[in-house]
Amino acid sequence: MIQKIEYIVCDVKGVKIGEGEPIVIQSMCNTPTEDVAATVRQCKELHDAGAQLIRITTPGLRDVKALEEIKKELRASGIETPLVADVHFNADVALAAAAGIADKVRINPGNFSKDHDIAISKFRELISICKKYGTALRIGLNHGSLGERITSLYGDTPAGMVKAVMEWLSVCVEEHFENVVVSLKASNTKVMVDAYRLLYITMAEELGKLFPLHLGVTEAGNGDSGRIKSAVGIGTLLADGIGNTIRVSLTENPVNELPVARLLADLASQKEFDLNCATWEEFIVKAAYKFAGPLLDNKADDISLIDATVAGKHLSEAQIADYRDELLQACRRRFTKPEYIACPSCGRTHYDIETVLAKIKEATKEFAGVKIAVMGCIVNGPGEMADADFGYVGEGGGKITLYKGKEAVMRGIPQENAVEKLLELIKNS
């Protein structure tokens, strides 16, 4: 007998996320949250660009106070877009943000404490606050943030990611709290897709409930490669009918994320579409959406772009070859260039990550197949770059830490020398 499935809808102050609702697109500010004026200005830009949710980094209690002021200024100007507090490690910050300030709080409850019982207790307390104030939650677990307890049992795998999330969802069900969205992001598109597919099945089988899913590829990078990589992971799942809200993470102005997200959301509502496109961005996103699933699932080995056009012109052989290389690499099928795992930056980033990423790309372009991470901060950079061979991570104060694999091998490097030192590290390894 097939179990009846309940589809949960998360309501973020009138923005509904879940089965039967339009896909919600969102982005995140990259301004320091305590710079209220700059963050308000960027929120307005994101609102005008079509963001239906806006996330703001909130690592400390001072940021919660700033978020409260940001919200007041936005509401006074007539902008009602819900604001999401992005909290990673501090349970007290999550509790404060949820108490009538943020409309939604993004947390990984496993980070609340190394003691699992304490983490569960704090999570139950947070749920109680959310119930009282009508605050939504996103349980956001990334591939690089699995704790030792989970990895010792399941490894650093999609199965481990799902197991960790299911523990927290079970607590939500016990507490009769369902105003929840879940994410299982990864920079590796195959890991990301496998994790979401497994979670979708597991929720149905073990809970009889399907909580709404927030899709995203972490640290996708910038330019064409960032857009293609995001479209591969997000598009494959949307084509499967999985996913209710999306964020395209680009190491660029966050406003640039929204047209890509809107295009992916629109494609999910179309049964068929051609590759006659008005712009190059439209083409690279549509083609990735169209071809990624079979490539990721090893049901196809190549693609045909013979009928594709951009602004009425067929692609040149060079354009086809370059795009094929980008897409096959994003689908983890063939590596012909370095892979860059770069965070989109947020208020915790204290250096110009876009400029640095461009310098690193130019300096390391010869290292085909090498995975290089460029991360904004030491807070969650080391975890998020779990798949990288080498990492460049901001310490703050104009200093950089370089990683080889998961080991920090050089600390306190002045930023002006760090790209050169990274190049030396790669060449000498």
C-alpha positions as CSV (number, residue, x, y, z in Angstrom):
1,M,0.0,0.0,0.0
2,I,1.4,3.4,-1.0
3,Q,1.7,5.8,1.9
4,K,-0.1,9.0,1.5
5,I,2.4,11.9,1.3
6,E,1.8,15.2,3.0
7,Y,3.3,18.2,1.2
8,I,4.4,20.9,3.6
9,V,4.3,24.5,2.6
10,C,6.6,27.0,4.4
11,D,5.1,30.5,4.8
12,V,7.7,33.2,5.2
13,K,5.5,36.3,6.0
14,G,3.2,35.6,3.0
15,V,5.9,34.2,0.6
16,K,4.9,30.5,0.3
17,I,7.4,27.9,-0.5
18,G,6.3,24.3,-1.3
19,E,4.4,22.0,-3.6
20,G,1.8,23.8,-5.7
21,E,3.4,27.2,-5.2
22,P,5.6,29.0,-7.8
23,I,9.3,28.6,-7.4
24,V,10.7,31.3,-5.1
25,I,14.0,33.0,-6.2
26,Q,16.3,34.6,-3.6
27,S,19.7,36.1,-3.1
28,M,22.0,37.2,-0.3
29,C,23.7,40.5,0.5
30,N,27.5,40.7,0.5
31,T,27.7,43.9,2.5
32,P,28.8,44.0,6.2
33,T,25.6,43.8,8.1
34,E,26.7,46.4,10.6
35,D,26.9,48.8,7.7
36,V,23.2,49.4,7.8
37,A,23.1,52.0,5.0
38,A,25.0,49.8,2.5
39,T,22.9,46.8,3.4
40,V,19.7,48.7,3.0
41,R,20.9,50.0,-0.3
42,Q,21.7,46.5,-1.6
43,C,18.5,45.0,-0.3
44,K,16.6,47.7,-2.4
45,E,18.7,46.7,-5.4
46,L,17.9,43.0,-4.9
47,H,14.2,43.8,-4.4
48,D,14.1,45.8,-7.6
49,A,15.9,42.9,-9.4
50,G,13.2,40.5,-8.4
51,A,14.4,38.8,-5.2
52,Q,11.5,37.3,-3.3
53,L,13.6,36.6,-0.2
54,I,16.8,38.4,0.9
55,R,19.4,36.7,3.1
56,I,21.7,38.7,5.4
57,T,24.7,37.3,7.2
58,T,24.1,37.4,11.0
59,P,27.0,35.8,12.8
60,G,26.8,37.8,16.0
61,L,24.4,39.6,18.3
62,R,25.5,43.0,17.0
63,D,24.4,41.9,13.5
64,V,21.0,41.0,14.9
65,K,20.6,44.6,16.1
66,A,21.8,45.8,12.7
67,L,19.3,43.5,11.0
68,E,16.5,45.0,13.1
69,E,17.4,48.5,11.9
70,I,17.7,47.3,8.3
71,K,14.3,45.8,8.5
72,K,12.8,49.0,9.9
73,E,14.3,51.1,7.2
74,L,13.1,48.8,4.4
75,R,9.6,48.6,5.8
76,A,9.5,52.3,6.1
77,S,10.4,52.6,2.4
78,G,7.6,50.2,1.5
79,I,9.7,47.1,0.8
80,E,8.1,44.1,2.4
81,T,10.5,41.4,1.1
82,P,11.1,38.9,3.9
83,L,14.6,38.9,5.4
84,V,16.5,35.8,6.3
85,A,19.1,35.8,9.0
86,D,22.0,33.6,8.0
87,V,23.3,32.1,11.3
88,H,25.9,29.4,11.4
89,F,27.3,28.4,14.8
90,N,25.8,30.5,17.5
91,A,22.5,29.3,18.9
92,D,22.0,32.4,21.0
93,V,22.2,34.5,17.8
94,A,19.6,32.3,16.1
95,L,17.3,32.6,19.1
96,A,17.7,36.4,19.1
97,A,17.1,36.7,15.4
98,A,14.1,34.5,15.5
99,A,12.4,36.6,18.2
100,G,10.5,38.9,15.9
101,I,13.4,40.3,14.0
102,A,14.2,38.0,11.0
103,D,11.3,36.6,9.0
104,K,13.3,33.4,8.6
105,V,16.4,32.0,10.1
106,R,19.0,29.8,8.3
107,I,20.8,27.5,10.6
108,N,22.7,24.2,10.8
109,P,21.6,22.9,14.2
110,G,24.6,20.5,14.3
111,N,26.9,23.5,14.7
112,F,25.2,24.6,17.9
113,S,27.3,22.3,20.0
114,K,29.7,19.4,19.7
115,D,27.5,17.7,22.3
116,H,24.6,16.4,20.3
117,D,22.2,16.4,23.2
118,I,23.0,20.1,23.8
119,A,22.5,20.9,20.1
120,I,19.1,19.2,20.2
121,S,18.1,21.1,23.3
122,K,19.0,24.4,21.7
123,F,17.2,23.4,18.5
124,R,14.0,22.7,20.5
125,E,14.4,26.1,22.2
126,L,14.7,27.7,18.8
127,I,11.6,26.0,17.5
128,S,9.7,27.3,20.5
129,I,10.8,30.9,19.7
130,C,9.9,30.4,16.0
131,K,6.4,29.2,16.9
132,K,5.9,32.2,19.2
133,Y,6.9,34.8,16.6
134,G,5.8,33.1,13.4
135,T,9.4,32.8,12.2
136,A,10.3,30.3,9.5
137,L,13.4,28.1,9.5
138,R,15.8,26.8,6.9
139,I,17.8,23.8,8.0
140,G,20.8,24.3,5.8
141,L,23.4,21.5,5.8
142,N,26.3,21.7,3.3
143,H,28.6,18.9,2.2
144,G,31.5,20.5,3.9
145,S,29.8,21.0,7.3
146,L,29.1,17.4,8.4
147,G,30.3,16.9,12.0
148,E,32.6,14.1,13.1
149,R,29.7,12.1,14.6
150,I,28.0,11.8,11.2
151,T,31.2,11.3,9.1
152,S,32.4,8.6,11.5
153,L,29.3,6.6,10.8
154,Y,28.4,7.5,7.2
155,G,31.5,9.2,5.7
156,D,31.5,12.5,3.9
157,T,28.7,11.3,1.6
158,P,25.2,12.1,0.4
159,A,23.9,9.4,2.7
160,G,25.6,11.2,5.7
161,M,24.1,14.5,4.6
162,V,20.6,13.0,4.5
163,K,21.0,11.2,7.8
164,A,22.0,14.5,9.5
165,V,19.1,16.5,8.1
166,M,16.6,13.7,8.9
167,E,17.6,13.9,12.6
168,W,16.6,17.6,12.7
169,L,13.5,17.1,10.7
170,S,12.4,14.4,13.1
171,V,12.7,16.9,15.9
172,C,10.5,19.3,14.0
173,V,7.9,16.7,13.5
174,E,8.0,15.8,17.2
175,E,7.5,19.5,18.1
176,H,4.7,19.9,15.6
177,F,6.7,22.6,13.8
178,E,6.5,22.5,10.0
179,N,7.4,26.0,8.9
180,V,10.6,24.7,7.6
181,V,12.7,24.6,4.4
182,V,15.7,22.2,3.9
183,S,18.9,22.5,1.9
184,L,21.7,20.0,1.2
185,K,24.1,22.1,-0.9
186,A,27.5,21.0,-2.3
187,S,30.1,22.5,-4.7
188,N,30.2,19.1,-6.4
189,T,27.1,18.9,-8.6
190,K,27.0,15.1,-8.5
191,V,27.1,15.0,-4.7
192,M,24.5,17.8,-4.5
193,V,22.0,16.1,-6.9
194,D,22.4,12.7,-5.3
195,A,21.9,14.1,-1.8
196,Y,18.7,16.0,-2.7
197,R,17.3,13.0,-4.6
198,L,18.0,10.7,-1.6
199,L,16.5,13.2,0.8
200,Y,13.3,13.5,-1.2
201,I,12.8,9.7,-1.1
202,T,13.8,9.4,2.5
203,M,11.4,12.1,3.7
204,A,8.5,10.4,1.9
205,E,9.4,6.9,3.2
206,E,10.3,7.8,6.8
207,L,8.2,10.8,7.6
208,G,5.3,10.6,5.1
209,K,6.0,14.3,4.6
210,L,7.8,16.3,1.9
211,F,9.3,19.5,3.4
212,P,10.1,22.2,0.8
213,L,13.6,22.2,-0.6
214,H,16.0,25.1,-1.2
215,L,18.3,24.3,-4.1
216,G,21.8,25.7,-4.7
217,V,25.3,24.8,-5.7
218,T,27.7,26.2,-3.1
219,E,30.8,28.1,-4.2
220,A,29.9,27.9,-7.9
221,G,32.3,30.7,-8.8
222,N,31.7,33.4,-11.4
223,G,31.3,34.1,-15.1
224,D,30.1,31.4,-17.4
225,S,31.5,28.5,-15.3
226,G,29.5,29.7,-12.2
227,R,26.3,30.0,-14.2
228,I,26.8,26.6,-15.9
229,K,27.7,24.8,-12.7
230,S,24.6,26.3,-10.9
231,A,22.3,25.4,-13.8
232,V,23.7,21.8,-13.9
233,G,22.9,21.1,-10.2
234,I,19.7,23.2,-9.8
235,G,18.4,22.4,-13.3
236,T,18.8,18.7,-13.0
237,L,16.7,18.6,-9.8
238,L,14.1,21.0,-11.1
239,A,13.7,18.8,-14.2
240,D,13.1,15.9,-11.8
241,G,10.3,17.9,-10.1
242,I,12.5,18.5,-7.0
243,G,12.9,22.0,-5.5
244,N,10.8,24.9,-4.3
245,T,13.1,27.8,-3.9
246,I,16.5,28.5,-5.5
247,R,19.6,30.7,-5.0
248,V,22.3,30.9,-7.7
249,S,25.5,31.6,-5.8
250,L,27.9,33.7,-7.9
251,T,31.1,35.4,-6.9
252,E,29.8,38.7,-8.4
253,N,27.3,41.4,-7.5
254,P,24.4,39.4,-6.0
255,V,22.0,41.2,-8.3
256,N,23.5,39.2,-11.1
257,E,22.2,36.0,-9.6
258,L,18.6,36.8,-10.0
259,P,18.2,36.7,-13.8
260,V,19.8,33.2,-13.8
261,A,17.5,32.1,-11.0
262,R,14.4,33.4,-12.7
263,L,15.4,31.7,-16.0
264,L,15.8,28.4,-14.2
265,A,12.5,28.8,-12.4
266,D,10.8,29.6,-15.7
267,L,12.4,26.6,-17.5
268,A,11.0,24.3,-14.7
269,S,7.5,25.2,-15.9
270,Q,8.2,24.4,-19.5
271,K,7.9,20.8,-20.9
272,E,9.9,21.6,-24.0
273,F,12.1,24.5,-25.2
274,D,14.6,25.1,-27.9
275,L,18.1,26.6,-27.8
276,N,17.3,29.6,-30.0
277,C,18.4,32.3,-27.4
278,A,18.5,36.0,-27.3
279,T,21.7,36.2,-25.2
280,W,24.7,34.1,-24.4
281,E,23.7,33.9,-20.7
282,E,20.3,32.6,-21.7
283,F,22.0,30.0,-23.9
284,I,24.5,28.7,-21.4
285,V,21.8,28.3,-18.7
286,K,19.2,26.7,-21.0
287,A,21.7,24.2,-22.5
288,A,22.9,23.2,-19.1
289,Y,19.3,22.6,-18.0
290,K,18.6,20.6,-21.1
291,F,21.7,18.3,-21.1
292,A,22.9,18.1,-17.5
293,G,20.6,15.3,-16.2
294,P,21.6,12.7,-18.7
295,L,25.3,13.6,-18.4
296,L,25.3,13.5,-14.6
297,D,23.4,10.1,-14.6
298,N,25.8,8.6,-17.2
299,K,23.0,8.2,-19.7
300,A,24.8,10.4,-22.3
301,D,28.4,11.1,-23.0
302,D,28.2,14.2,-25.2
303,I,25.9,16.9,-26.5
304,S,24.8,18.3,-29.8
305,L,24.5,22.1,-30.3
306,I,24.1,22.1,-34.1
307,D,20.7,23.8,-33.9
308,A,21.5,26.3,-31.2
309,T,21.6,30.0,-32.0
310,V,22.4,33.2,-30.0
311,A,20.9,36.4,-31.3
312,G,20.0,34.6,-34.5
313,K,23.5,33.3,-35.2
314,H,24.7,29.7,-35.0
315,L,27.6,29.0,-32.6
316,S,31.1,28.8,-34.0
317,E,33.1,25.6,-33.6
318,A,35.2,27.3,-31.0
319,Q,32.2,28.4,-29.0
320,I,30.7,24.8,-29.1
321,A,34.1,23.3,-28.0
322,D,34.5,25.8,-25.1
323,Y,30.9,25.3,-24.0
324,R,31.2,21.5,-24.2
325,D,34.3,21.6,-22.0
326,E,32.6,23.8,-19.4
327,L,29.5,21.6,-19.3
328,L,31.2,18.3,-19.1
329,Q,33.4,19.6,-16.3
330,A,30.4,20.9,-14.4
331,C,28.8,17.5,-14.8
332,R,32.0,15.8,-13.4
333,R,32.5,13.9,-16.7
334,R,35.8,15.4,-18.1
335,F,38.2,17.9,-16.6
336,T,40.0,20.1,-19.1
337,K,40.8,23.1,-16.9
338,P,41.1,24.0,-13.2
339,E,38.0,23.9,-11.1
340,Y,37.4,27.0,-8.9
341,I,35.3,26.6,-5.8
342,A,34.6,30.2,-4.9
343,C,32.1,31.6,-2.4
344,P,29.8,34.4,-3.4
345,S,31.0,36.4,-0.4
346,C,28.9,38.0,2.4
347,G,29.3,40.4,5.2
348,R,32.0,38.2,6.7
349,T,34.3,38.7,3.7
350,H,36.9,41.4,4.3
351,Y,38.7,41.4,1.0
352,D,37.8,42.0,-2.7
353,I,37.1,38.4,-3.5
354,E,36.0,39.1,-7.1
355,T,39.3,40.7,-8.0
356,V,41.3,38.1,-6.2
357,L,39.4,35.3,-7.9
358,A,40.2,36.9,-11.3
359,K,43.9,37.0,-10.4
360,I,44.0,33.4,-9.2
361,K,42.2,32.2,-12.4
362,E,44.8,34.0,-14.6
363,A,47.7,32.7,-12.5
364,T,46.5,29.0,-12.4
365,K,44.8,28.5,-15.7
366,E,47.4,25.8,-16.7
367,F,46.5,23.4,-13.9
368,A,43.8,21.3,-15.6
369,G,41.8,19.2,-13.2
370,V,43.2,20.9,-10.0
371,K,40.4,22.1,-7.6
372,I,41.2,25.5,-6.1
373,A,39.0,27.1,-3.5
374,V,38.8,30.9,-2.9
375,M,36.9,31.5,0.3
376,G,35.9,34.8,1.9
377,C,36.3,33.9,5.6
378,I,37.8,31.5,8.1
379,V,34.4,30.9,9.7
380,N,33.0,28.4,7.3
381,G,35.5,28.6,4.4
382,P,37.6,25.5,5.5
383,G,34.4,23.4,5.7
384,E,32.8,24.6,2.5
385,M,36.0,23.9,0.5
386,A,36.1,20.2,1.5
387,D,36.5,19.0,-2.1
388,A,39.4,21.4,-3.0
389,D,43.0,20.4,-3.6
390,F,44.2,23.9,-2.5
391,G,42.5,26.8,-0.7
392,Y,42.9,30.5,-0.3
393,V,40.9,31.6,2.8
394,G,40.6,35.1,4.2
395,E,41.6,35.5,7.9
396,G,40.7,39.1,8.2
397,G,43.0,42.0,8.9
398,G,44.5,41.7,5.4
399,K,45.9,38.2,6.0
400,I,45.3,34.9,4.1
401,T,45.6,31.3,5.1
402,L,46.6,28.8,2.4
403,Y,45.4,25.2,2.5
404,K,46.6,22.0,0.9
405,G,43.6,19.7,1.1
406,K,42.1,20.1,4.5
407,E,45.4,21.2,6.1
408,A,46.3,24.8,6.7
409,V,50.0,25.0,5.5
410,M,50.6,28.7,5.5
411,R,49.0,31.3,7.9
412,G,49.1,35.0,8.2
413,I,50.2,35.7,4.6
414,P,49.8,39.4,3.6
415,Q,47.1,39.6,1.0
416,E,49.4,41.3,-1.5
417,N,51.7,38.2,-1.5
418,A,49.1,35.5,-1.2
419,V,48.3,34.7,-4.9
420,E,52.0,34.3,-5.6
421,K,52.4,32.0,-2.5
422,L,49.4,30.0,-3.7
423,L,51.0,29.5,-7.1
424,E,54.2,28.4,-5.5
425,L,52.3,25.9,-3.3
426,I,50.5,24.3,-6.3
427,K,53.7,24.1,-8.4
428,N,55.7,22.5,-5.6
429,S,53.1,19.9,-4.6
